[in-house]
Amino acid sequence: MLSYILRRIVATLPVMAIVALFVFSLLYIAPGDPAVVIAGDQASPEDVERIRQSLGLDRPFLVQFGGWVWRILHGDLGTSIFTNLPVSAMIGQRLGPTLSLMIVTLLLTIVVAVPLGVVAAWKAGSLIDRVIMGFAVFGFSLPVFVVGYMLAYIFALELEWLPVQGYTPLAQGFWPWLENLILPAIALGCVYIALVARITRAAMLEVLQQDYIRTAKAKGLGQGGILFIHALKNAAVPIVTVIGIGIALLIGGAVVTESVFAIPGLGRLTIDAILRRDYPVIQGIVLLFSFVYVLVNLMIDVVYTLVDPRIRY
Amino acid sequence: MSEDLLRIDDLHVAFSTRRGMVEAVRGVTLTVKAGEMLGLVGESGSGKSVTGFATTRLLDAAGRVTGGKILFRGQDVTKLRGDDLRQLQGAAMSMIFQNPRAALNPIRAIGLQIADAILTHKRISKEAARAEALDLLRAVQIRDPEARMNAYPHELSGGMCQRVMIAIAISCNPALLIADEPTTGLDVTTQKVVMDLLADIAAARGMATILITHDLGLAARYCRRIAVMERGRIVEEASPGILFSAPQHAYTRRLVAASPTATSRIADLVTEEDRERYANVVTRPRQERAHGTPPLLEVRKLAKRFDQGSAAVADFSMTMAGGESVGLVGESGSGKSTTSRMICRLIDPSEGDIVFDGQSIGHVAARDFHRSPLRKDIQMVFQDPNESLNPRFTAFDCIAHPLMRLDGMRAGAGLRKRVEECAERVGLPLDLLPRFPHQLSGGQKARVGIARAIACRPRLLVLDEPTAALDVSVQAVVLQLLDRLRRENDIALLFVSHDLNVVRMLCDRTIVLRNGGIVEQGESRALFDNPKTDYTRKLVEAIPHIETGPTLAAAL
């Protein structure tokens, strides 16, 4: 098992290297001279030259790339052009809110979507199945910002049950922290819940037709035992896959959600960095997101082997 | 109440389909006494399995009992609900299924799966249930039961899986066990071992058993009483002796005739009435080949090793003349399918050579062989006609495809004519050509598969268990068709099968394989009548024979 995980980690290295190369090239793929781009519209030729020198842009591409990778491996993501703060520090400050939002959304999704999918599959074709699937289509088709503003209007402005915007760190108490995250998590989770519920239903339907489910019935097992002991675990592989892929969805959605609910997270930082053409920050964030995504995929692969003994490692 | 354990009274079961309600069981009446083993025999669609599922209350959601009663110990099973029903299922009455590997949960250790059944019905601790599960594994004679408790189904053979299923079924000492095709798909030798075990357990525990099977021979070997079902009704019920020596119903007569026996010939497989139709065919003698004709196929020291482990096939050599039929028999894992696929050039041999009509083809890579002009000459008929036809191709497309690919024909009247010729050749009605596989019966699909294979007029046809998924009456017709093709079109047949009775009838020569090597080969009749090795003898003896004739009549 351990050697399997190690082998998988080694296998992710080329992926990470390609991602790094891509991220680094961002600066060069963007049209124009990077130094001019970074310096901005009002810069004088001297400013541009100074930036070129300070960033080492006058050196060959591979030398620059090598130096950049070397610094990253030592934990140095560079310095923001706009704030002059280290990029790692800027990301570190913003990590908490985004991570909180994503974890709450993930838990909410699993707790809501999986049981909904199981019930829909169990009662396939019935009214309750149609209601659940109708809801899923609905959740699928609504953009995050529409759901977000609707929720904020209803539950924060009209009913005043929850705060409209903002974020409170966990250090200041569990409820204040959670209270601020409920609406964003629902808004962000809508698509995700719809997706996972649909996949759960499809995977369960497939499994419920298998011969071994009939065997379970023949043994006299109750409905609950059949659904949760014999069926759900067998349906787990596609469900886990979609939950993992959905994390990419969350990353994209978090950028919008954080804007709607004024959460000072990485999403906001991303938008700010893009608007300011703060390339070191953009590179840092993209690199981090890619790393998280590769890590999630690795975790999914490990979960597969725990769920299904036929998948060998 | 009488001593009947189970009494089914005028049972009707219907399924709701897109085309309305379809009656699958139409008035079945039968009784089972305590401790008795009853055979329920019929072909696919006869309603025998549906009767079993109705009794154990495991019908699909679409199926419903529309009439009649199923009295188990005087209690009407069809009216039970909730807990009352669950106390019955798996406890007083249990069931084992066809395809044991699929019937076990693939990701749950088998020890747990047995314990599940025990814990559902007995109030005992998990440890006690585990101990009972271990005892059950011993009872079904699984070797090294302690280690096997933690094994998963994919780590066990098909026969082992069925033993585990039996262990689950008997875990709560049921009074009635319904075995639905318990050994279909298993090797003959495994079939014998599993059935003997089941019969012993049933006798030792005084458990009544209903053996649902399409195999008359199997039912005759293990049951004192056999009920024959056709189209939802029981048409005849008798002891095996009477059923075989003096079948009353026309359907039973046909079924008995179609079941291959130790002595039957292909011509015997149909009843007197049907035989007329084939008379002109089977009497035509096969032309003798002049001495010194080079062989059509010569295989030299063929070997196949897969990635890890030992050789799947080693040192396999054979020759075949044009128009000859050779049987390749052996248990699963003996390498017969691997060999046939190498000869077909679907997989690459690791060593050795294959010479077809004087040309060495063993070294042409399998993925390039489709470009060889010899591709037309070597064609294959696959095991499962349901799985081997593209569900999006009509029967016409399926037959036309090789003609377009290999004969370079274009869509048009010429192609249509060739396809229709092929269809007629295999007895497939032309109005079925626009249909998709799911709209065809098993026998019709088998004919499409054969028509596709003979479309380009091959000289060698490799058949991998072509009748294994078919009913005996359909099998009889397909075998006659193959025999006719061989005689009339001079197509050589390499017939891979585990059904020795069929091989004996169809093949001039037989090669017995075991663990990838040839154990014995020779002229079919001589080989089966007088096997030289213990292995062949074991295979021959494991076939459930239908004994007919004076010996049996005298015994009655």
Contacts between the chains, C-beta under 8 A, distances in Angstrom:
chain1	res1	chain2	res2	distance
A	210	B	102	6.8
A	211	B	97	6.2
A	211	B	99	6.4
A	211	B	102	4.0
A	211	B	103	4.5
A	212	B	102	6.8
A	212	B	103	5.8
A	212	B	104	5.6
A	212	B	105	4.3
A	212	B	106	7.2
A	214	B	58	5.8
A	214	B	97	7.1
A	214	B	103	7.2
A	215	B	97	6.8
A	215	B	103	4.7
A	215	B	104	6.7
A	215	B	105	7.5
A	215	B	165	7.4
A	215	B	168	7.2
A	216	B	105	7.3
A	216	B	116	7.4
A	217	B	58	5.8
A	217	B	89	6.8
A	218	B	56	6.2
A	218	B	58	5.9
A	218	B	89	6.0
A	218	B	90	5.9
A	218	B	94	6.3
A	218	B	95	4.7
A	218	B	97	8.0
A	218	B	169	7.8
A	219	B	89	7.0
A	219	B	90	4.0
A	219	B	94	7.7
A	219	B	116	6.1
A	219	B	117	4.1
A	219	B	120	5.8
A	219	B	168	6.5
A	220	B	86	4.4
A	220	B	87	7.1
A	220	B	88	7.5
A	220	B	89	3.9
A	220	B	90	3.6
A	220	B	91	6.0
A	220	B	117	7.3
A	220	B	120	4.9
A	220	B	121	6.2
A	221	B	86	7.7
A	221	B	90	7.7
A	221	B	116	6.5
A	221	B	120	5.5
A	222	B	86	6.6
A	222	B	120	7.7
A	225	B	116	7.6
A	225	B	120	7.5
A	229	B	116	7.5
A	230	B	105	5.5
A	230	B	108	7.3
A	233	B	107	6.1
A	233	B	108	7.9
A	234	B	105	6.9
A	234	B	106	7.1
A	234	B	107	5.9
A	307	B	107	6.8
A	308	B	106	7.7
A	308	B	107	5.2
A	309	B	107	5.9
A	309	B	152	4.8
A	309	B	154	7.9
A	310	B	106	6.3
A	310	B	107	7.1
A	310	B	152	7.1
A	310	B	154	5.4
